[in-house]
Amino acid sequence: MNIYKSKLYLVFTFIAITLVLYSLFVIPHIKLGVEFKGGSLITVDTKTDVSVDALKTKLEQIGFEEVKITKFQTPFGYRLEIEVPNSDAIEKSEQFKSQFDELLKKWSDEIRNKEDTTETKKEIDHIMEQMAIMSHSSYVQGDNPNKYSAQFFEMYSKIRNDYQSSLEGIIRQYVDANSFKFQTISPSLSLSFIDKAKSVALISALLSIIIVFLIFRNIGPSIAVIIGAFSDIIVSMGGMYVFGIPLTLTSFSALLMLIGYSLDTDILLTTRVLKDKGDVRENAYKAMKTGLTMTSTGLLSFAVLFITSYILKISLYNQIASVALIGLVGDIFTTWGINAIILIHSKR
């Protein structure tokens, strides 16, 4: 039955608009992964089962806030992924590092130009004193910027290593661990990730708009295609919030992949509606049948990946599959409930 020749298409449109509006409301509340908010991710392998709730409570009692623990069962036992914020010392050392880099360059320039270095040297010594206190070490004053740089980074590394050692010691009190793996993302690096992610998303959007416009040479259908693609991404991010999937570099790459999937179905629809002869609603319905076949194939593929990664406890592939499944389901409603309706009414 052709939904575009009856009022049934209104169901698709209502669901699509509802999903988009709800997603716009919840997107600001999506949890950020370590890459985007900074923090430490500790991967622990153990042969003994561990109570996640009990371990989380103990870590919070010690003073760690916003602890997130995920447990996976592996063929060799269990794997824990423990996410904790960075310590105050690491946060401050990152701030000092930015200031130190600028002051060190200024100091080197002043020496090279034979200018007075008193004030700059005083600021650098203040930073070095604070770093020495936080790292429980000392430094040797002098007039050589290179030696200051070496001492600073020695203290900087010690602060991070001490924090990791203390975390490992605390966790070992409650977990009989076979191995530890640390991934620490500084606030400055997480901001860099966010900036790069924004740049990639912006470039993807601009390239998509240019390519679609070159294909159809018509601004109206081009806008409709872009609306469909970005509605799909918005719905996908809303689904991430609902299912508790954090925004990480992995899930972000899955969102970018969905742009390609969405453009496929949107361009298929636009080509059929604009270039095929005959009734517009009939052409849209034919495109829908082909598009749903394409989407079903994608859903089946990612469903297999999701099940496999869930059984094998491969969190990276599980995130990709989860976001892809959400996005493909959302694409069914956004493409055939929003984009199709825009094109049908614009062609009439």
N, C-alpha and C positions, 0 to 999 in steps of 0.2 A: 504493500500500500504506500502510495506516494504521500509522505507527510506534508509536503509543501503544497499539495492540492486540497488539504484539509486544515483544520485548526490544530492538528496534533503538533505541528512545529512550534506552537506557542509553549508547549511543555518543555521542549529543548531550550528555547529562549529563556524561559523563566528560570530553569535550573542553572543555565549558564550565567545569567546576570546575578542570581543569588550567590553563586559560588564566587564570582569576581568581587562582589561587594563585601562578602564575608572575608575573603582573603585579604582585601585591602585593609580591613579593620585589624586583622590578626598579624599581618606581616611584621609590623614593628616589634612584636613580642616573640619572634622566632629566637630560639636559643642560638648563641654563637659558639662555634667550636674554638678550640685553643688557638687555631691559626688567626682568628679574627678578633679575639678579645684578650689574648695573652694568657699565659699560665703554663702549668707543667702537666704533661701527660705521662704517667708512669704505667708501663706495661709489665705485668708480673705474671710469670708462669709458675704454677704450683701443682703438685699431685694431690693435694688435699682440698676438699670442698670447703668453701669459706662462706659465711653468712654476710652478704653484702650490707644488709641493714645494720648488723652489729659492728662491722668494720667502719661504716660511715659514721655511726654514732660515736665510736671511740675517737676517730679523727676529729670530729667536730668538738668533742669534749676537750681535746688537747688544744684546740684553738684554730683549726683549719675550717674556713667558712666556704660555703657553696661547693662542697665536695660532691662529685658525681662519680659513681662506680658502676661499671658494666661488667658482667661476668659471662664468659663463654665456656662451654665445654669443648675440649679438644680431644683428639685421639690419645694424647699423652697426659691428660689431666684437666686442668682448668686454667683459663687466662683471665686476668683482671685488668681492666683499663681504668685507671684512677686519675681523674682530672681535678686538679686543685689550682687555686689562684697563686700567682707569684707572691713571694714574701715581700714585706715592706723594704727589706734591704735590697732585693733585686730591683724593685720599682725605683728606689732612690738611686741605685747605682746606674740605672739606665738614664735617668735624668742627668746625673753627674757626667756620664759618658758624652752626652750631646754637648754639654757646656764645656767639658774638657777638650773635646775635639776642636771646637771653635777657638778657645783660648790658646790652645797649643799652636794652632796655625797663626794666630795673632802674635804670639810670643816669637815664633820663628821669623815672621816678617819684620818684627821690631829689631831683632838681633841682626838680621841681614841688612836692614836700612840704618843700623846704628842709632836707633831711637831709644828713649827711656823705657825700660821694661819693668819698672818697679811695681806699678799698679797691676799689670797683667800677671806678673809673677806672684803677687800677693793673692790674687783670686785663685790661681792654680794651686798654690800651697794650701789654701782653705779647702778646696775640693779634695786634695790628697790627704789632708788630715781627717776629713769625714770618711773617706774611703778606708783609711787605715783603721779607724774606729770600728766600722762595720765589718771589716774583714779580719779584725783581731790581729793585725800585723803592724808593721812600721814601714817607713820609707826614708830614703836618704835625700836630703836637700842638695841642690847643686844648681848649675847654670847650663846644663845640657838638656835640651828638649827631648832628645831621643831616649835618654836614660829615664826621664820623667814618664815618657810614654810607656816604656817597658815595665816600669814599676806600677803604673796605673793599671795596665791590663793584667798584670800578675794578681793584683788585689781584686780586680773585677772578676777574673776567673775563679779566684778563691771563694768569693761570695757565692757564686753559682754552684761550685762544687760542694761547698759546705752545706748549702741548702739541700742539694740532692742527697748527700750523705746522711743528713738528719732525717730526711723523708724515708730513705731506705731503712735506716735504723728503726724508726717508729713502726713502719709497715712490717718489718721482720719480727717485731714483738708479737704480732697477731697472725702473721701468715708465714707458713713454712715454704718460703719461696725458693725456686730453683734458679731463676734468672730475673734481672731487672733491666728495663730499657727506659731511658729518660728522653723526653722531647720537651724542651723549654722554649717557649716563644715569648720574646720580650714585647712590651707594649709598643715600642717604636717599630718593631718588625711586623706586628699585627696591623698597625696603621698602614704600613707599606703594602701588606697583602690586600687591605681594603681598597687602597688607592688603585692598585693594579687591577683588582676585580672590577671596580667601577670603570676603569679605562677599557678593559676587555668587553664589558657589557655595552658600553657606549659605541665602541668600534663595531661590534657585532650588529647593533641596531642600525647604525649608519650604512654599513655594507648591505644589510638586508633591504633597507629602503631603496638604495641605489639599484640593486640587482632587480628587485621587483618592478621598479619604475622603468628600467631598460627593457624588461620583458613585455610589459603591457602598454607602455607609453601613454599611460592615463593615470592621473593623480588619484582619482576616486577609488578604483579597484586596488591601487597600490596601498592606499591608506587602510582599506578594508583588510588586506592581507596582513599588514603590520598589526592592526588591532587584534586580529585573530591570534597571531603568534604571541603577542605580549599578554593577551588574556590567558593564554595557556600557561605562560610562565608565572603569572600572578596566581592562578589557581593552584599550580604546583607548589608554590611557596606557602599558600594557605594550607595545603595538605601536609606539608612538612611540619607546620605548627600543630595540626591536629594529631599527627602520629608521633610527635616528639622527635623529629629528625633535625639535628642541629645544622646550621649553615657552616659547612667546612669547605676546604678546597675541593674535596671529593664531591660533595653534593652540589657545589657551585658548578663544577665541570659537567655534572649531569644536567643541570638547568640549561647550560649552553648547548648541550647536545639536543635538548628538547626543542630549541629554536629551529634546528634543522628538520626535525620530525614534523613540527607544526607547519613550517613553510612548505614542506612537501604536499601536505593535504590541502593547505590554503591555495597553493598555486594550481594544483589539480582542479580544485573547485572553480577557481577564477577562470582557468583556461576553458573548462567545459561551458561555463555560463556565458562567457563573452564571445568565444570563437565558434562554438558549435551552433549549427542552425537548428531551428525548431523551438518548441516551447521552453521557456526559461526554467520553469518549475520542474519540467521533466528532465532537463539537462542537469539541474542541481541534484535531483534524486539519483540519477545515474552516477554522478560524481560521488555522491554519498555512499552508494553501494561499493564502489571501487575503493574509496577512502577507508571505509570500515574494514574492508578486507586487509588493507595495508596495516591499519592500526591493530587489528586482531593478531596479525603475524608478529608485530612488535610486542604486543602484550604477552603472547605465548613465549617468545624468546626471553623476555625479561622475567617472566614468572619462573621459568626454568632456572635462570641465574639467581633469582631471589631464593628459591627453595634450596638450590645447591649451596649458596653462600651461607644460608641459615644453618644448614646441616653441618657444614665444615667450619662454621664460625669465622668466616672471612668478612670482617666488618666493612672493609673498603668496598667490596663488590656488593655487599648487602645494601649499603647506602645508595650506590648508583642504581641498583635494581629498584629499590623502594621509590626513589624520586622519579625514575623513568615510568614506573607503573602508575603512579599518581598523575604524572603529566599526560600520559597517553589516555587515561580515562577522562581527564579534564579536557583534552583535545577533542574528544568526541562531542562534547557539549558546546565548547567555544567555537569550533569550526562550523558545525552544522546547526548551531542554535543562534550564533551571532553573525559570523562572517557570511554564511549563506544567505541569511535574511537581508543583510545590507546589500549584497550583490543583486539579489532578486529584485528588490525595490528600486535599486539604482538603474537597472536595465529596463524596467517597465516604462 
